[in-house]
């Protein structure tokens, strides 16, 4: 009798496990259908792959304020690779100073559904992302000093369609370690902040934007070219940007969008 009890318990657990797996598969299928409808809607607003990255990161960033780390990472490793696969992601071109480290970061972000390829040449990385369908760039963050900076290339005419659409890590409000690059244009998302570039020959960026009623935060400089952010969505056609151009900021363009930092709820630490 005692020998039968473990067998009965194992059979019961096995039955429960199969039931849970069926429920899990049904939930994933339901989510996939909802995701397909979302991507159809996004195609009318911007590049489908770029928009899929942005909306998925925004959703997970919101969840990070409510979920414990274990649950958040479980959802991350299931949801993000699945969304990217469904959105048509095929290749991730990785470029950074420390090859092994940045490749590991990219694998942590995208899982194993996409092909990862390292390319030391940052210009070639941007070109591949621009020319190949279903391709995203994963590059060292924009604050890298000196000749290793790649973001000034976004000022070149041939790369005007490229946008910064995300960062790694995606949940922390600390300085990121890598940026995600994909084709634009980008639609405005309510919980995002805007990245822009402009030529600021006389260091008048802050003054000019203050005069048009916008507060900006400088991120990086490369000679006269400056990368900066505005803490909410701003479209390329915003009349305040036109006023800033007329005030002397040549080459002023929107080059990216990132989820805004989490706002802590009242009474939380």
C-alpha positions in Angstrom: 0.0 0.0 0.0 2.8 2.4 0.9 4.5 1.6 -2.4 1.3 2.7 -4.3 1.0 6.1 -2.5 4.0 7.8 -4.2 2.8 6.5 -7.6 -0.7 7.9 -7.0 0.7 11.3 -5.9 3.0 11.4 -8.9 0.1 10.6 -11.3 -2.0 13.4 -9.7 0.8 15.9 -10.1 1.4 14.8 -13.6 -2.3 15.4 -14.4 -2.2 18.8 -12.8 1.0 19.7 -14.8 -0.6 18.7 -18.1 -3.7 20.8 -17.3 -1.5 23.8 -16.4 0.4 23.3 -19.7 -2.8 23.3 -21.7 -3.9 26.5 -20.0 -0.5 28.1 -20.7 -0.6 27.2 -24.4 -4.2 28.6 -24.6 -3.1 31.8 -22.9 -0.1 32.2 -25.3 -2.3 31.6 -28.3 -4.7 34.2 -27.0 -1.9 36.7 -26.4 -0.5 36.0 -29.9 -3.9 36.9 -31.5 -4.1 40.1 -29.5 -0.5 40.9 -30.5 -1.3 40.4 -34.2 -4.2 42.9 -33.9 -1.8 45.3 -32.2 0.8 45.0 -35.0 -1.8 45.6 -37.6 -2.8 48.9 -35.9 0.9 49.9 -35.5 1.6 49.5 -39.2 -0.4 52.6 -39.9 1.6 54.7 -37.4 5.2 53.8 -38.1 7.6 50.9 -38.9 6.0 47.7 -37.6 9.2 46.2 -36.1 10.3 49.5 -34.5 6.8 50.0 -33.1 6.7 46.4 -31.8 9.9 47.0 -29.9 8.7 50.3 -28.4 5.3 49.1 -27.3 6.6 45.9 -25.8 9.3 47.7 -23.8 6.8 50.3 -22.7 4.4 47.6 -21.5 7.2 45.7 -19.6 8.5 48.9 -18.1 5.1 49.6 -16.7 4.9 46.1 -15.3 8.4 46.5 -13.7 6.9 49.1 -11.3 4.4 46.5 -10.0 5.9 43.0 -10.3 8.7 41.5 -8.2 11.9 40.8 -10.1 11.3 37.0 -10.5 7.9 37.4 -12.1 9.1 40.3 -14.2 12.0 38.3 -15.6 9.8 35.3 -16.3 7.4 37.5 -18.3 10.4 39.2 -20.0 12.0 35.9 -21.2 8.6 34.7 -22.5 7.0 37.8 -23.9 9.7 39.9 -25.5 11.3 37.2 -27.7 7.8 36.0 -28.7 6.7 39.5 -29.7 9.9 40.0 -31.7 9.5 36.7 -33.5 5.8 37.6 -34.3 6.8 41.0 -35.5 9.2 39.6 -38.0 12.6 40.0 -36.3 15.2 37.9 -38.0 18.6 39.3 -37.3 20.2 41.4 -34.5 23.5 43.1 -35.5 25.6 43.7 -32.4 28.4 46.2 -32.2 30.4 47.4 -29.2 33.8 47.8 -27.7 33.7 44.6 -25.6 32.4 41.9 -28.0 31.8 39.1 -25.5 30.0 41.4 -23.0 27.7 43.1 -25.5 26.9 39.8 -27.2 25.9 38.4 -23.8 23.7 41.4 -23.2 22.0 41.1 -26.6 21.4 37.3 -26.0 19.9 38.2 -22.6 17.5 40.6 -24.3 16.5 38.7 -27.4 16.8 35.1 -26.3 17.5 32.5 -29.0 14.7 33.1 -31.5 16.7 35.7 -33.5 20.1 35.3 -35.1 22.9 37.4 -33.4 25.8 38.7 -35.5 28.7 40.8 -34.2 30.2 43.5 -36.4 32.9 45.7 -35.0 32.3 48.4 -37.7 29.5 50.6 -36.3 28.8 52.1 -39.7 28.3 48.7 -41.3 26.0 47.8 -38.4 23.8 50.8 -39.2 23.9 50.1 -42.9 22.8 46.4 -42.3 20.0 47.5 -40.1 18.9 50.0 -42.8 19.1 47.6 -45.8 18.0 44.3 -44.4 14.3 43.6 -43.5 13.7 42.2 -40.1 17.0 43.6 -38.7 17.7 45.5 -35.5 20.9 46.9 -34.2 22.2 46.4 -30.7 25.0 49.0 -30.1 27.0 50.3 -27.1 25.2 53.2 -25.4 25.4 56.7 -26.9 27.6 58.1 -24.1 30.6 56.2 -25.2 33.5 58.8 -25.5 35.7 59.9 -28.4 36.0 58.1 -31.7 33.8 55.2 -30.6 30.7 57.4 -30.7 28.2 56.2 -33.4 25.2 58.3 -32.8 26.6 61.3 -34.8 26.1 59.0 -37.9 22.4 59.5 -37.4 23.0 63.0 -38.7 24.1 61.7 -42.1 21.5 61.8 -44.8 21.8 58.1 -45.6 20.9 57.2 -42.0 18.0 59.7 -41.5 15.5 56.8 -41.3 17.3 55.1 -38.4 16.0 55.6 -34.9 16.9 54.6 -31.3 13.9 52.6 -30.2 15.0 51.0 -26.9 17.8 50.4 -24.5 19.3 47.6 -22.4 18.7 47.1 -19.5 15.1 48.0 -20.2 13.7 48.2 -16.6 16.4 50.2 -14.8 16.3 54.0 -14.7 20.1 54.1 -14.5 22.3 54.9 -17.6 21.7 52.1 -20.2 24.5 50.0 -21.5 23.2 49.5 -25.1 20.8 51.0 -27.5 18.4 49.3 -30.0 18.4 50.8 -33.5 15.7 50.2 -36.1 14.0 52.0 -39.0 11.6 54.8 -38.3 9.4 56.7 -38.5 8.1 56.4 -35.0 4.6 57.1 -33.7 4.2 59.1 -30.5 3.7 56.9 -27.4 2.3 58.6 -24.3 4.8 57.2 -21.8 7.9 57.9 -23.8 10.6 60.6 -23.9 12.1 61.9 -27.1 15.7 61.9 -28.3 16.9 64.6 -30.6 20.1 65.9 -32.3 21.1 69.3 -33.5 24.1 71.5 -34.2 24.7 73.8 -31.3 27.7 75.8 -32.4 27.4 78.4 -29.6 26.1 76.3 -26.7 22.7 77.9 -26.8 20.7 74.7 -26.7 19.2 75.2 -23.3 18.4 78.9 -23.8 16.7 78.4 -27.2 14.5 75.6 -25.9 13.6 77.5 -22.8 12.4 80.3 -25.0 10.0 77.9 -26.8 8.8 76.4 -23.5 10.6 73.1 -23.5 13.1 71.7 -21.0 15.9 69.6 -22.5 18.6 67.4 -21.0 21.9 67.0 -22.8 23.2 63.4 -23.2 26.3 63.6 -25.3 28.3 65.9 -27.6 30.5 65.4 -30.6 32.0 68.8 -31.5 29.1 71.0 -32.4 26.6 68.1 -32.7 24.6 67.4 -29.5 22.3 64.6 -28.5 19.6 65.5 -26.0 16.2 64.5 -24.7 12.8 66.0 -23.9 10.9 64.2 -21.2 7.7 63.5 -23.2 6.7 62.7 -26.8 7.5 65.5 -29.3 6.8 65.0 -33.1 9.0 66.1 -35.9 6.3 68.5 -37.0 6.0 70.2 -33.6 6.0 74.0 -34.1 8.3 74.4 -31.2 11.0 72.5 -33.0 10.4 74.7 -36.0 10.9 77.7 -33.8 14.1 76.2 -32.4 15.5 75.7 -35.9 14.7 79.3 -36.8 16.6 80.4 -33.7 19.8 78.7 -35.0 19.7 75.0 -34.2 20.6 73.5 -37.6 19.9 69.9 -38.3 17.4 69.6 -35.4 15.7 66.2 -35.8 14.0 63.5 -33.7 16.2 60.4 -33.6 14.6 58.2 -31.0 12.1 57.4 -28.3 12.6 55.6 -25.0 10.2 54.7 -22.2 10.0 57.4 -19.5 11.3 56.5 -16.0 8.9 54.8 -13.7 6.9 57.1 -11.5 6.8 55.8 -8.0 3.4 55.6 -6.4 2.6 57.8 -3.4 3.8 56.3 -0.2 6.3 53.9 -1.8 10.0 53.9 -1.1 
